[in-house]
Amino acid sequence: MTITGLIKRKSTLIFLFIVSAFLPSGFTQETEGQIRYLKTYNWVKQMAAVDYISTQRKEKLAYMWGNRSEWKMYTTLYFNATESKYEDSEEKAEEEDMGFSWRKDVYLIKRDFAGNTMFDAVQMLGKTYIIEDSLRAPDWKILNDMKEVAGHVCMNAFWEDTVKQQKITVWFALDIPVSAGPERLCGLPGLILEADVNDGGMVITADKIEMKKLTTELDLPKKIKGKKIKDADYSKMLKKHAEEKRKAEEPPFWGIRY
């Protein structure tokens, strides 16, 4: 970590220590359990964030989607003080699947915070990749707003993903000092309980939190097939895909995880 990074981290910890002094005395710090997230996609809002597609075409696509521009699914995060594992849930968030069975792509995100390593199994453009590398957290900007999410007092933070062209605002719990979060989001001094991508294009919110002792939930499956790559290679493929879609004036999020 650089000197600048150490200074930023120290300032953040001091700020959070001051904030924690004003939390109710009943607050406890728990670091093991599982979370069910409700993940809501909105195609119209996702399209609104694509700056190179004309308004006329966006309106045409919105008309084609009709009243079904939004759909929901559940995801699950298992965590303890040093590890986390995130994956799509088999539990349906909607009674009618509406033909979205294709969304069950390979997606498993494992974080080892003690060892500073990552293991991600991700399906992109029809192929499965295994990303094994040292852990690199987003360059978060911690803000000073606070709100309650799933019964926990949270603070917000912001990060702009320049590769996927996404502006991401998250809310992390002050009383759960775990650096994990949904999707590939991590690296904050508290567990991320809510994430908003591109002003409602995708919103992920914790709706069920169970603090409990885990057994084998954090283990990886015995067999995961895919091409092994580094995180930088994955970013290069995403960037190339985004550039190709820009030239073709097509949405960049078809074929990849939003």
ZITAUR-V278324 format. One record per residue. N is the residue number from 1. PHI is phi in degrees with one decimal (none if undefined). Layout:
BEGIN
n->N phi->PHI
n->N phi->PHI
END
This chain:
BEGIN
n->1 phi->none
n->2 phi->-75.5
n->3 phi->-60.2
n->4 phi->-61.1
n->5 phi->-63.7
n->6 phi->-64.4
n->7 phi->-64.8
n->8 phi->-62.6
n->9 phi->-65.3
n->10 phi->-64.0
n->11 phi->-62.6
n->12 phi->-63.7
n->13 phi->-63.9
n->14 phi->-64.3
n->15 phi->-62.8
n->16 phi->-67.7
n->17 phi->-64.7
n->18 phi->-66.0
n->19 phi->-62.5
n->20 phi->-62.8
n->21 phi->-66.8
n->22 phi->-100.4
n->23 phi->-75.8
n->24 phi->-56.2
n->25 phi->-64.8
n->26 phi->-78.5
n->27 phi->-67.0
n->28 phi->-124.4
n->29 phi->-102.4
n->30 phi->-115.5
n->31 phi->-132.5
n->32 phi->-149.2
n->33 phi->159.0
n->34 phi->-142.8
n->35 phi->-129.1
n->36 phi->-100.0
n->37 phi->-104.8
n->38 phi->-96.9
n->39 phi->-110.3
n->40 phi->-116.0
n->41 phi->-100.4
n->42 phi->-131.5
n->43 phi->-63.1
n->44 phi->-63.1
n->45 phi->-71.5
n->46 phi->-64.8
n->47 phi->-65.6
n->48 phi->-61.6
n->49 phi->-84.5
n->50 phi->-86.0
n->51 phi->-78.5
n->52 phi->-102.4
n->53 phi->-102.6
n->54 phi->-65.0
n->55 phi->-61.2
n->56 phi->-60.2
n->57 phi->-70.6
n->58 phi->-61.2
n->59 phi->-65.0
n->60 phi->-64.8
n->61 phi->-65.5
n->62 phi->-61.5
n->63 phi->-67.5
n->64 phi->-64.9
n->65 phi->-74.0
n->66 phi->62.6
n->67 phi->-84.0
n->68 phi->-106.6
n->69 phi->-89.6
n->70 phi->-131.1
n->71 phi->-145.0
n->72 phi->-129.7
n->73 phi->-152.7
n->74 phi->-104.2
n->75 phi->-131.7
n->76 phi->-131.3
n->77 phi->-121.0
n->78 phi->-105.3
n->79 phi->-154.8
n->80 phi->-141.7
n->81 phi->-65.8
n->82 phi->-123.5
n->83 phi->-140.5
n->84 phi->-152.2
n->85 phi->-141.3
n->86 phi->-126.5
n->87 phi->-156.8
n->88 phi->-70.7
n->89 phi->-91.8
n->90 phi->-80.6
n->91 phi->-73.7
n->92 phi->-83.9
n->93 phi->-90.6
n->94 phi->-129.9
n->95 phi->-65.1
n->96 phi->-101.3
n->97 phi->-72.6
n->98 phi->54.9
n->99 phi->78.0
n->100 phi->-95.1
n->101 phi->-63.6
n->102 phi->-65.7
n->103 phi->-75.2
n->104 phi->-79.4
n->105 phi->-82.8
n->106 phi->-66.3
n->107 phi->-159.0
n->108 phi->-142.0
n->109 phi->-118.5
n->110 phi->-116.5
n->111 phi->-125.3
n->112 phi->-115.8
n->113 phi->-72.8
n->114 phi->-68.1
n->115 phi->-89.9
n->116 phi->56.8
n->117 phi->-129.0
n->118 phi->-131.1
n->119 phi->-140.9
n->120 phi->-121.6
n->121 phi->-110.4
n->122 phi->-131.6
n->123 phi->-97.2
n->124 phi->-141.6
n->125 phi->53.6
n->126 phi->85.0
n->127 phi->-120.7
n->128 phi->-102.5
n->129 phi->-121.9
n->130 phi->-107.3
n->131 phi->-101.7
n->132 phi->-118.1
n->133 phi->-166.0
n->134 phi->-71.7
n->135 phi->-80.4
n->136 phi->-129.5
n->137 phi->-84.4
n->138 phi->-59.6
n->139 phi->-85.9
n->140 phi->-70.5
n->141 phi->-111.7
n->142 phi->-77.9
n->143 phi->-99.7
n->144 phi->-122.4
n->145 phi->-85.0
n->146 phi->-136.7
n->147 phi->-158.1
n->148 phi->-96.5
n->149 phi->-130.4
n->150 phi->52.9
n->151 phi->84.5
n->152 phi->-120.8
n->153 phi->-73.8
n->154 phi->-124.6
n->155 phi->-115.1
n->156 phi->-100.6
n->157 phi->-147.1
n->158 phi->-131.9
n->159 phi->-149.8
n->160 phi->-108.0
n->161 phi->-85.4
n->162 phi->-75.4
n->163 phi->-75.6
n->164 phi->-95.0
n->165 phi->57.1
n->166 phi->-129.5
n->167 phi->-103.3
n->168 phi->-119.3
n->169 phi->-113.3
n->170 phi->-124.7
n->171 phi->-125.8
n->172 phi->-116.1
n->173 phi->-76.0
n->174 phi->-75.9
n->175 phi->-102.9
n->176 phi->-125.3
n->177 phi->-76.0
n->178 phi->-124.1
n->179 phi->-83.6
n->180 phi->-86.2
n->181 phi->-175.6
n->182 phi->-74.3
n->183 phi->55.1
n->184 phi->-104.3
n->185 phi->-87.1
n->186 phi->-166.3
n->187 phi->93.3
n->188 phi->-105.4
n->189 phi->-76.6
n->190 phi->-152.2
n->191 phi->-65.9
n->192 phi->-76.6
n->193 phi->-105.1
n->194 phi->-149.6
n->195 phi->-140.4
n->196 phi->-122.8
n->197 phi->-107.9
n->198 phi->53.2
n->199 phi->51.8
n->200 phi->98.9
n->201 phi->-59.5
n->202 phi->-147.4
n->203 phi->-125.5
n->204 phi->-118.4
n->205 phi->-131.0
n->206 phi->-66.9
n->207 phi->-120.6
n->208 phi->-153.2
n->209 phi->-118.7
n->210 phi->-121.5
n->211 phi->-87.3
n->212 phi->-159.2
n->213 phi->-75.9
n->214 phi->-90.7
n->215 phi->-115.7
n->216 phi->-110.3
n->217 phi->-61.2
n->218 phi->-87.2
n->219 phi->-71.0
n->220 phi->-83.1
n->221 phi->-58.9
n->222 phi->-64.5
n->223 phi->-130.3
n->224 phi->-131.2
n->225 phi->-93.3
n->226 phi->171.7
n->227 phi->-78.8
n->228 phi->-81.4
n->229 phi->-140.2
n->230 phi->-95.9
n->231 phi->-62.4
n->232 phi->-64.5
n->233 phi->-65.8
n->234 phi->-62.2
n->235 phi->-63.4
n->236 phi->-63.9
n->237 phi->-66.7
n->238 phi->-63.1
n->239 phi->-64.3
n->240 phi->-62.6
n->241 phi->-61.2
n->242 phi->-63.0
n->243 phi->-66.4
n->244 phi->-64.8
n->245 phi->-69.1
n->246 phi->-65.1
n->247 phi->-63.6
n->248 phi->-84.3
n->249 phi->55.3
n->250 phi->-121.6
n->251 phi->-58.6
n->252 phi->-81.8
n->253 phi->-96.8
n->254 phi->-86.3
n->255 phi->101.6
n->256 phi->-131.5
n->257 phi->-71.0
n->258 phi->-67.5
END
